[in-house]
Amino acid sequence: MRRPDKSEFAAFYAKYLDLVPETDVLAAMSAQLDEALALWRRIPEAQGDVCHEPYTWTVKQVIGHLIDGERIFGYRALRFARGDTTPLPGFEENDYAKSGGYERLALSDLVNEFEAVRRSSLWLFRNLPEAAWGRGGDANGNHISVRALAYIIVGHVRHHGSILRKRVSGV
């Protein structure tokens, strides 16, 4: 499968696509699941509610944000893959992080939830017909393709995973 070209996504997402040099996005998505689980399962539970300066989210909020983001990107991909071109709204990530209630959850439960969501994403993308990858629609006022959404999912986790690695010592 070819990588998305710049006409398939808003410039804002380039930072995520730049983190995914692979051409086989499904292999990258699958390998990333194993890498993320290995990393996040080493984070001590006590670190889950810590917010490291200069960041504004706790470790749990970051993982919750990745779960929310993957669900939203996956939902967009499903709609567009099925030929639904109804414009979709954006979402305010900071509002989601604040109202997610992650502080009441165990870090290990959030990691397990991420695993379930990622496995669902893998099934969605693996089972798409070839023609669906080039389909797209408008989300948050910008055109985006199904192919770009798959790459954004991987790049988004790489971006935040790198920050988590720096934030949590010994991980």
Secondary structure, DSSP 8 states (H G I E B T S, - for coil): -----GGGS-GGGHHHHTT---S-HHHHHHHHHHHHHHHHTTS-GGGTT---TT-SS-HHHHHHHHHHHHHHHHHHHHHHHTT----B----HHHHHHHS-GGGS-HHHHHHHHHHHHHHHHHHHHT--GGGGG-EEEETTEEEEHHHHHHHHHHHHHHHHHHHHHHSTT-
